[in-house]
């Protein structure tokens, strides 16, 4: 029975690691130990920031909706409450897109929602 040698597996593992560290500056992209530290940290940041992106976008939509609502004589919270009472089921992203790209439709929605309140 032959003994197991790990050269191929370890080389493949290091190559995979270094390919994930491609483009990093200096030793971080060339030396296995530095690359490993950096890749682990980069993946942790990526995971954290994928979740943060959702919060950032919702915040942006709220800010834009507030601006659009104030331009029409109401506030964000009153507008959202009016949409909820009028059973208008559009989310904040859709409402923001309407406010930016199709203001006439957004005006009609606001009048419908606020008028029925």
WOLIN-V686502 format. One record per pair of residues at least 6 apart in sequence whose C-alpha atoms are under 6 Angstrom apart, sorted by the first residue. I is the first residue (numbers start at 0). J is the second residue. D is the distance in Angstrom with one decimal. If there is no record, write none. Layout:
I&J&D ; I&J&D
This chain:
20&28&5.1 ; 20&34&5.9 ; 21&28&5.6 ; 27&33&5.0 ; 27&34&4.5 ; 28&34&5.6 ; 60&91&6.0 ; 60&92&6.0 ; 64&95&5.8 ; 65&75&4.4 ; 68&74&5.3 ; 68&75&5.8 ; 81&112&5.1 ; 81&113&5.5 ; 81&116&6.0 ; 82&112&5.3 ; 85&112&5.4 ; 97&105&5.7 ; 98&105&5.4
